[in-house]
Amino acid sequence: MSSASSRPRGYPIIGYTTRRHLILDLDNANRYGARAITKKIMWEWPKVGDCIILSSSTKPDRIRLVHNKWGRPLLYHDRENFHLVFDNGIGYNLSCRICHTLAGLGILNPDYVKIREFRGDMTLRISPAYLYDEIKPIPQIVEWVFNDYTNRRDGYIRHYLKVKKGVEALFAPLLETENVANYRTHRPDRGSQNGSVDP
């Protein structure tokens, strides 16, 4: 990867936006926690359908000391971030109710809910993000979780993957020159129940 001073600047961060199906951004989670949350959502709200779990950052798992705005020390646990993309159209109102419930349980960041209410939609990043001290790669699928509580399949995951593939093609030349690994879309093997997606 290039140094911060030679890193390209001014590239847009592209997001996938919807009001039709549920998409969530889980900060500081781990893969097993993301899967457990996914299964819980499916059990509580079966209408959401199947789900793909994507790794959206590759932070090292570490505990560090930070200070809040009043100067008090806090222990902060850095972990990976994950995106959840559900398959069925459930509408914006139900999606907001689910987000409120998850925020109340401490699963979602309350700011995510506030931003959703302000904007009136849900958005997840699908492009690389060129930040000052790091490059966040394009989110990659790590697991496809099947919903045992419904047979309905609306196909919004396929729509999301089609948009994501277009963005990957747009950024492919830049990513090749930057040597950012794993920018290709990995297609999940639907032959195995809740199976991992191999690169």
C-alpha positions in Angstrom: 0.0 0.0 0.0 1.2 3.5 -0.7 2.2 5.9 2.0 -0.4 8.5 3.3 1.4 11.3 1.5 1.3 9.6 -1.9 -2.2 8.1 -1.5 -4.8 9.3 -4.1 -7.1 12.0 -2.9 -10.5 13.2 -3.9 -12.0 9.8 -4.9 -15.6 9.5 -4.0 -17.0 7.1 -1.5 -20.0 5.4 -3.2 -22.9 4.0 -1.2 -25.8 1.6 -1.8 -29.0 3.3 -0.7 -32.4 1.8 -0.2 -35.8 2.3 1.6 -37.1 -1.1 0.7 -35.1 -3.8 2.5 -33.1 -3.8 5.7 -29.3 -3.1 5.6 -27.3 -2.6 8.8 -23.8 -1.4 9.7 -22.3 -3.1 12.7 -19.4 -1.3 14.2 -16.8 -3.1 16.4 -18.3 -6.6 16.0 -16.8 -10.0 15.2 -18.0 -12.4 12.6 -19.6 -14.8 15.1 -21.4 -11.9 16.8 -22.6 -10.6 13.4 -24.0 -14.0 12.6 -25.7 -14.3 16.0 -27.3 -10.9 15.5 -28.4 -11.9 12.0 -30.1 -15.1 13.3 -31.8 -13.2 16.1 -33.2 -10.7 13.6 -34.5 -13.5 11.4 -36.2 -15.2 14.4 -37.7 -11.9 15.7 -38.7 -10.5 12.2 -38.9 -13.5 9.8 -40.0 -11.2 6.9 -36.5 -9.9 6.5 -35.5 -13.0 4.5 -31.9 -14.3 3.9 -28.9 -12.2 4.7 -25.3 -11.7 3.5 -22.7 -10.7 6.0 -19.9 -8.5 4.6 -16.6 -7.5 6.2 -16.3 -3.8 5.7 -13.0 -3.1 7.5 -10.0 -5.2 8.6 -9.1 -3.5 12.0 -6.9 -5.5 14.3 -8.7 -6.9 17.3 -7.2 -4.8 20.1 -8.0 -3.0 23.3 -6.7 0.6 23.6 -7.0 3.5 26.0 -8.8 6.6 24.7 -10.0 9.8 26.3 -13.5 11.2 26.0 -14.3 14.9 25.5 -14.0 15.5 29.3 -10.6 13.9 29.4 -11.6 10.8 31.2 -9.8 7.6 30.2 -11.9 4.8 28.6 -11.0 1.4 27.4 -12.0 1.0 23.7 -12.2 -2.4 21.9 -11.3 -2.1 18.2 -12.8 -4.9 16.1 -13.9 -5.4 12.5 -16.9 -3.8 11.1 -19.6 -5.8 9.3 -22.5 -5.0 7.0 -25.7 -7.0 6.9 -27.8 -7.0 3.8 -31.2 -8.7 3.9 -33.1 -10.1 1.0 -36.8 -9.2 1.4 -38.6 -5.9 0.9 -40.1 -5.0 4.3 -40.4 -1.2 3.8 -38.8 1.7 5.5 -41.0 2.0 8.6 -40.4 -1.6 9.7 -36.7 -1.2 9.0 -36.6 1.9 11.2 -38.4 0.0 14.0 -35.8 -2.8 13.8 -33.0 -0.2 13.9 -34.5 1.5 17.0 -34.8 -1.8 18.8 -31.2 -2.8 18.0 -29.9 0.6 19.0 -31.9 0.3 22.3 -30.1 -3.0 22.9 -26.7 -1.5 22.2 -26.2 -3.5 19.1 -26.4 -0.6 16.7 -24.8 2.8 17.1 -27.5 5.3 18.0 -25.9 7.8 15.5 -26.8 5.3 12.7 -30.4 5.5 13.7 -30.3 9.4 13.9 -28.7 9.6 10.5 -31.3 7.2 9.0 -34.1 9.3 10.4 -32.6 12.6 9.1 -31.9 11.2 5.6 -35.0 9.1 5.3 -33.1 6.1 3.8 -30.4 3.5 4.7 -27.0 3.5 3.1 -23.9 1.2 3.2 -20.5 1.9 1.6 -19.8 -0.3 -1.5 -16.6 1.4 -2.7 -13.1 1.7 -1.2 -12.7 4.6 1.2 -9.5 6.6 1.0 -9.0 8.0 4.5 -6.0 10.0 5.9 -4.3 7.1 7.6 -5.8 4.0 5.9 -7.7 2.7 2.9 -10.8 0.8 3.7 -11.3 -1.9 1.0 -14.6 -2.7 -0.8 -16.7 -4.8 1.6 -16.4 -8.5 1.0 -18.9 -11.3 1.6 -17.9 -13.6 4.4 -21.2 -15.6 4.8 -24.6 -16.1 3.3 -27.1 -16.9 6.1 -30.4 -18.6 5.1 -33.6 -17.8 6.8 -35.3 -20.9 8.1 -38.5 -19.0 9.1 -39.6 -17.9 5.6 -39.6 -19.3 2.1 -40.0 -15.8 0.5 -37.1 -14.6 -1.6 -37.5 -11.1 -3.0 -34.0 -10.9 -4.6 -32.7 -7.7 -3.1 -29.4 -9.3 -2.2 -28.8 -10.1 -5.9 -29.7 -6.4 -6.7 -27.2 -5.2 -4.1 -24.5 -7.5 -5.5 -25.2 -6.3 -9.1 -24.7 -2.6 -8.0 -21.6 -3.6 -6.0 -20.1 -5.4 -9.0 -20.5 -2.3 -11.1 -18.7 -0.2 -8.5 -15.9 -2.8 -8.3 -15.4 -2.5 -12.1 -15.3 1.2 -11.8 -12.6 1.1 -9.1 -10.7 -1.9 -10.5 -7.9 0.0 -12.3 -7.3 2.2 -9.2 -7.3 -0.8 -6.9 -4.8 -2.7 -9.0 -2.4 0.2 -8.9 -2.9 0.6 -5.1 -2.5 -3.2 -4.6 -5.6 -3.4 -2.4 -6.4 -7.1 -2.1 -9.7 -8.8 -2.4 -11.7 -6.3 -4.4 -13.5 -8.9 -6.5 -17.0 -10.0 -5.6 -17.0 -13.5 -4.1 -20.1 -15.4 -5.1 -21.4 -17.4 -2.2 -22.0 -21.1 -2.7 -25.7 -21.6 -2.2 -25.3 -25.3 -2.0 -24.5 -25.5 1.7 -26.7 -24.2 4.4 -25.2 -21.1 6.1 -21.8 -21.9 4.6 -18.8 -19.7 4.5 -17.8 -18.0 1.3 -14.3 -19.0 0.2 -12.2 -16.4 -1.7 
